[in-house]
Amino acid sequence: MRNAIRPRPGILDIQPYRGGDSQVEGVDDVVKLSSNENPFGPSEAAREAFVKSGHALHRYPSSDHRALREAIARVHGLDAERIICGAGSDEILAFLCQGYAGPGDEVIHTEHGFAMYRIYALGAGATPVEVPERNRVVDVGAILAACTDRTRLVFIANPANPTGTMIGSDEISRLAAGLPEQALLVLDGAYAEYVEGFDGGAGFVESRDNVVMTRTFSKIHGLGGLRVGWGYGPAHVIEVLNRLRGPFNLSTPQLQAAEAAVRDTDHVARCRAENARLRAWLAGALKELDVPSDPSHANFILARFSDRQEAEACNAFLRSRGIILRPVAGYGLPAALRITVGDEASCRRVVHAVAQFRGKRK
Ligand SMILES: *Cc1c(COP(=O)(O)O)cnc(C)c1O
């Protein structure tokens, strides 16, 4: 054993991220509702652009991502110079931690916040600080109370995962204005497109110099397998992140498919409308089975059971019928299961199976 060879402090505290399961042993007809994927898939134009890009694979990709940044800027009404693209929004979150937090620095995330915030904070050698939520909603007062002169980053997802809850712009405004001067607020807008008329926090990026927004092609654009995300921030921040970014962090197929996807605003609008319709139906039907959930603003609902045992039993019952949900005990929610809003047939299958589960126990 070469005990002298050790990773930097913090690395061994990382619990590797586990993606949603996609298979059940012995069951063929499986529906995966564990990773918040878009059941309708990507835009047809994105698929075509991806295939076409295969003709140029001997060439290095664009290093400045100009065409994709300009398409994003046009569709969202933003400044292309202050957009950075990455391999999923995860890569942008990693750049933020690398760029702004190190040993001795604190990175705030909330009680039920997305797992990657803690992982990237530890990866950078910083100290993650978990702040309580109030009934599964981000608590701005608690975040401000937890800030110290070592706080460098504050991560919140809005809408949040796995709770699906959201805080309003007054609360975001109070948070951004109340942070210590050395702290940057990161608004993770992975589910922003599911909220009609919501800019994901872009307005705060425009009006302040301490707010960054991250977005992804993995959710409403139906391109989780492609790995593209982006960030929008003040010039001084984007300049830092670009120094950390590898020159060819995105391949030509990624760039061209994402560009076609962002331009297809009709596809996004259709997916948003279908999600809202099916989410309301699913939440209502589960409530009638005594499985409540908070009003969700995203493409999943967090179904609550009476205790951990019941949630685990329901999860096992649904799995045996080929329905894969996401247990969220690791997010401090042992009595809940996260259910991605699938297509209509999947939603019906979930409700039918939960009804059977309930009947069996009565
Ligand atoms: C899915 C998700 C992301 C997106 O990750 P990608 O790396 O872009 O696939 C980011 N934040 C949250 C909260 C998510 O749920």
Boltz pocket constraint, residues with backbone or C-beta under 6 A from the ligand:
constraints:
  - pocket:
      binder: B
      contacts: [[A, 35], [A, 36], [A, 87], [A, 88], [A, 89], [A, 90], [A, 91], [A, 114], [A, 157], [A, 159], [A, 160], [A, 161], [A, 188], [A, 190], [A, 215], [A, 216], [A, 217], [A, 218], [A, 219], [A, 224], [A, 227], [A, 228], [A, 229]]
      max_distance: 6.0
